[in-house]
Amino acid sequence: MQEHDHILQRLRDPDPRQRQIALTELEEVSSLDSVEPLILALEDSDPVVRRLSIGLLEELGDARAIPGIIQCLLDSEQEVRDAASAALREFRGEAAGSALILAIDHVEPEVRRGVIVGLREIKDRRALSPLIGALADPDAHVRREAVITLAYLRLAESVEPLRKRLRDSDEAVRRVAVGALSYFNGPSLLEDFLQALSDPDWRVRAEAAIVLGRSGLSFAIPRLRLALADPYWQVQKEAIQSLGRLKAAGAIPELILALRSATPDLRKAAAHALGEIGTKRGVAPLSALGNDPDVEVRKAAARALEAIGRDVTHASEEN
């Protein structure tokens, strides 16, 4: 205890280097009695002292530190702001949830973003209403983080507010809204995902293609086949992979055609998809990829042929 108190006294040393050393030594003996002095150190003139204090308060996990750490999200030094943001993600418990929820309406968007991210792992149901309110925040980054955090909560009450974000003016918000709604996947959301395949931004369309592949819903297959003509190869790739996951036998001709694409990633995706479907019609075109200039494409083709061979053998044994 004497050592602990002596270290705390050195936090008032006029030399910032000595204060830094004291904080390093405090790591070995810190306790809940350290919390209040460390909170005061968050206002130290030296940024290293502020950053080290945040780290110690994060380890102690006492919710009393949260308001002070929240203020550090506005620090003049990037390293201090980064440390504060990381620390807020590590707090747990009801008291921490209460402190973070109180700050959701902070005047500064940097703070609103930080506390919303901090709420993710706490998964406090009391945050539902404030987070839904944050979906209408004027700052797109805040809306984006609110969407993601609501996905962590996975509460049915957030589905309808999240569906509205599919029409958000910001591409990133629309994209994460598609991903968030995938956690509530079901036939009732299929039309939303299908509409997202026509979004003006290719990243949203790509996310929609991924989600539709994970849905397990065969109704998505016709629209995914249309997405193979998307002007962005990244969207085509996700559509190809989803058709494979859905074992879309009707898309085999398009997948075989994709094996001749000029884009290696598309050839690789098509090979994998044909292997998942397990069609013997893919054997000859996949075998032709044995001389493909891209090594990853050759590997994908080989694995697909192995998968098709296993499926054919299994079917023969069953007959």
N, C-alpha and C positions, 0 to 999 in steps of 0.2 A: 504493500500500500504506500509506503514511503517513497519507493522508487516511482510509482505511478504519479504521486503528487508532485514529486520533484520534476518529472518530465513535463507535467502540465504547467508548472511555473516557468519552465524554459520556453513555453509557447509565447511568453510575453517578452522574450529577449529582443533587443533592438536590431540584432543582426538576423536578417532573413535566413541566412545559411544555418544558423543555430536553431531556428524554429523548424526548418526542414529536417534537420537531424533529429530533433525531439520527436517529430511526427513519425519518423522511421523507427525510432526506438519504441514508440508507443504501440506499434503493431504487436509487440510481444506481450504487452501487459494491459491492453485496453479493456475496458469494461463499460457497463452502462453509466458509471460515474464519469466516463470520458465524453459522453454525448454533449452535454451543455457547453463545455469548453471548445469542443470541436465545431459546434454550431457557430460559436463566436468567431472561430478561425476561418469560417467561410467568407468573412468580410476582411480578411487579412489583405494588406497592400501587395503581398507577393503572390503571383499566380500559382507558383509551385506549391506554396503552403495551402492555397485554396484547393488545388487539385488533390493533394495528399489527404486533406481533411475529408473531402468527398469520399475518397476511397475507404477511409477508416469508418466513416458513418455508414457506408454501404455494407461493410462487413458486420457492423453491429446490428444493422437492420431495425433500429428503433424509429418508429414513425414520427417521433418528435422532430427528427431531422428533415423531414420532407419539405416543409415550407421553405427552409433555408436553401436546400438543394434546388428547389424549384426556381428560386431567385437566381441561382447560378446558371440557369438556362439563358440568362441575359448577360452573362459575363462578357467582358471585353476581349477575353482570350478564348480562342477556339478550343484549345485543349481542355480548358475548364468546362466549357459548355458541353463538350463531348463526354467528359467524365460525369457530369450531372445527368445527362441523358441516359448514359449506361447505368448509373446508379439507380435511377427511378425504376428501371425495369427489373430490379432485383428485390424490391421490397414486397413483402407478403403480409397478409392478415387484414382484419376488419379495420383496424385503426389506420393502416396505410391506405386502404381503399377510401376511407372517409376523407383523408387529407388530400388525396389526388382528385376526388370528385369535386371537392370545394373549389379547385383551381381550374376546372374545365372552362369556366366563363372568364378567365383572366383576360385583361385587355390586350396582351401581347400574343400574337399567333404562335410565336416560338414556344411560349409556355403552354398554350393550349395543345399544341402538337406533342410536346414532351410528356405532359401528364396523361394524355390519351394513350400514348404508347406504354407508359408505365402501368396502366390499368390492365394490360393484356393478360398477364400471367395471374393476376389476382382474381380475375373472373368474378367480380362482385356484381351481383344482380342489381344492386342499387344504382349501378352506373348506366343501366339500360336507357332510362329516360334522358339523362344528360347527353349520352352518346347519340341518341336519335336526334336530339336537338342540334348536335354538332354536325350532322349530315347537311345542314343548311348553312354552315359557317361560310362567311365571305371568302375565306382563304382556302384554296383548293387543296393545299397540303394537309390542312386540318381535316377537311372532309375525307380525304384519302385515308388518313390514320383512323378516323372514326369508323369507316367501313371495315377496315381490317380488324379493329378491336371488336366490333360487333360480331365478326366471323368467329373470333375466339370465344365469345360468350355463347354463341349458337342457341339463342333464344328465339322461339317461333315468332315472338312479337316484333322482331326486327325485319322479318321478311318483306313486308309491304314497304316500309321506308327504304330498304335496300333496293327494291325493284325500281323505285323512283330515281335512284342514282344511276341506273342504266341509261338515263337521259341527261346525265350531268353534262355541263358545258366543257368539262375537263376530261381529256382522254384517259389520264391515269386513274381518275375516280371511276370512270365507266369500266375500265379494265379490272380493277380490284373488286368492283361490285359483282362482276360476272363470277370471279373466283370465290367471293364470299357466299354468293347464293348457291354455289355448288355444294356447300355443306348442308344445304336444306334440299338436296336434289330430289326430284320427283316429277311425275308427269305434268303436274300443274305449272312447273317452271320451264317446261320444254320450249314453249313458244317464245319465252323471253330469251333463251339461249339461241334459238334459231334466228330471232331478230338481230341478236348481237353479231351473227355471222355476216350481217349487212352493214355493220357499223362503218362510219367514214374512216376510222383509223384502223390500220392493219393489225396493230397490237391487240386491240379489242377483239377483232375477228379471230386472231390466233388463239386468244384465251378462250373464246367461245368454242372453237373447234376442239381444244383440249378437254373442256368440261363436257361437251357432248360425247366424246369418246369414253369418258369415265362414267357417263350416266347409265350405260347398259341398255339404253332405249333404242331399239331398232328403227323407230320412227325418225330418228335423226339422220339415217343413212342417205336418203335422197338429197338433203341439203348439203351434207358433207361431200357428196359426189360433185355437186355444183361448185363447191369451194375449191375443188382441184383446178378450177380455171381462174382462181384469184390472181390478180396481177403481182402479188407478193409471194415469193417462193416460201417465205416463212409460214404463211397461212396454208399454202399447199402442203407443206411438210406436216403440220399438225393435223390437217384433214386426212392425210394418208395414214398417219399413225393411228388416228381414231377409227378409221375404217378397218384397220387391222384388229384393233381391240374389240370392235363390234362384230368381227368375223363376217364382214360384208361381202359375201360371195358374188353379189351382183356387180361389185366394183372391180372384179378381177381384171377385165380388159383395160380399164384405166390405170390400174396399178402396174400391169405389165408394160403399158406404154410409158409409165413414169420411170421404169428401169432404164430407159434410153434418154432420160433428161440430161441436159448439159450441166445440171447442178448436182454435185456429188451427194449432198445431203438428201436430195430427193430420191436419188437412186438407192441410197442406203435405207431410207425410210420405207420405200416401196418393197425392197427385198425383205425387210423385217415384217412388214404387213402381210406379204404373201406367205411367209413362214407361219405367222399366227393363224391365218385362214386355213393353211394346210392343204392347199390345192395342188393336185398333180399337174394342172395346167401351167403352173409356174416353174416346173422343173427345167424345161428347155431354156427359157429366157434367163432363169437364174444361173444355170450352168454357163451361159454365155458371159456372165460377169466374172468368170474366173480369170479373165485377162483385163479386167477393168484397171485403169491407171491409178485408181485410188485404193489404197490398202484397206481402209475401213469399209469400203463398199464390197471388196472381195470377202472380207471377214463376215459381213452381214449376209451376203449371198450364201456362203458356206454354211452358216448357222441355220439359215432358212431351209436349205436343202436337207440338212440333218433333221429339222423339225418335221418337214413334209415326209421324209422317210419313216420317221417314228409313227406319224399318224397313219400312213399307208399300212405299215406292219401291224399296228394295233387294230385297224379296221379288218385286215385279213384274218387275224386271230379270232376276232369276234364272230366273223362269218364261218 
